[in-house]
Amino acid sequence: MINFEVFGKKSREFLNTPISKDARINILEGSVRSSKTVTMLAKWLDYIGNAPPGLLLMTGVSKETLYDNVLFDLFDTVGASHYKYNHNSGELIIFGRRIKIIGAKDEGSEKYLRGKTIAGCYSDEISLMPKNFFMQLLNRLSVEGAKLYATTNPDSPYHYLYSEYINDPEKLKSGMVKVYHFILEDNPSLSHEYVEFIKKAYSGLWYKRNILGLWVMAEGIIFDQFNDDTMKVNDAMLPEFVRYWVGVDYGTSNATTFMLCAMGADRKFYVLNEYYHSGRDSLQKSPAQYSKELIKFVASQKNVHLLPIKPERIYIDPSAESFIVQLYEDGLKGVTQADNAVKNGIELLTNLMGANNFRVHERCTHLLTELSSYIWDSKAQKLGEDKPIKENDHTIDAIRYVGYSTRSIWARYI
């Protein structure tokens, strides 16, 4: 159960403000682990009991992430006898109050708001929601006295939420929007040891955003933390390995890559071998031909003792449907659709590098080249999006599939 007794000064300022004095849009933003969520949960429980009559709403990137980030602690706090939740329908009753749970991961999510009249909303990670969803949400908060309570970590300074709301002088001056900026030091529950640990877990862009709480642009080379002198290894430098995976990025005219990744006994993420074939540079291959190549690649991999190894999983981009079907037909075991969250996957690899827990074998020449030339898209940044330029990314995509799909393993090492 959440401990609601220990709050910092900023949290108390927000919680001690009567709901009637809150703005129409209330945003807690800033660094990770700075007590934004626990503070907002306490406010939301107050709002549930005192909001104007009508339907309440809770939104997250998905119902699953909202459960992990918010609902689990909310349910633990109110107790099993005080709520009923149907995950499939998203219907939640707390203390007799009806709340609708909605995921908002893409532009199409806006349709779930149509026709609804809403008396209040809690939005988790609101900067990850599309603008059309956010605008429709504001339109639907039409009950007199309805309010939006939202939390977010920083993003691009061109993001609509920052440029049009958090940093808009007129909306702030009018009282339409209230913003509370949190940093790690605003959470008195964190030990000094943990604060130092979490600061070391991030680097580069992610340190500026997640630790310093700054809305800054993603610019230049994405993996500027990669150190060729210390992170490129050869056979003599390899440890024993405890787990293996293969990442696959499939293309027809674009390159197809297979990447052998492993977890060393030293608990570092290793990229040990690569296969690379580009249909632009030579003859294109069919799904059946690539399937044979992948089977051959997997069968040929050996450990440091030159003994055959068996990867636990082969992670492939879910969009490569025809290739996945071909692999199933050819009987390849362990084929798994990867979690293709681009920005989150990049962040994980970046943090592994920042923690000095990332290594690449010198034979992976295409990956080494891509790591030094993979850059952010400056045009997308001006639209408020963090997106890499879709060039020089085929081996990177393959290792990203492995890294992010196994993220629960690496969480303690970044």
Protein Blocks (a to p, Z undefined) as FASTA:
>chain_A
ZZfkbccfklmmmmmpcfklpcfbdcdeddehklmmmmmmmmmmmmmmmgcedddddddf
blklmmmmmmmmmmmmnopklcccdfknopaceehiacdddddfbfklmmmmgopacfbd
cdehkllpcfklmmmmmmmmmbghiacddddddddfkbmklmmmmmmmklmmnomaccdd
ddfklmmkbcfklmmmmmmmpgcjllmmmmnopacddehjfklmbcfklmpccfklpccd
fbdcddddddfklccddddddddfkopacdfbdcdddfklmccddfklmmmmmmmmmmmp
ccfkopacddfbdcddfklmmlmmmmmmnopghiacddfdfklmmmmmmmmmmnopaccd
fklmmlmmmmmmcccdfklmmnopacdddehklmmmmmmmmmmmmmmmmmmmZZ
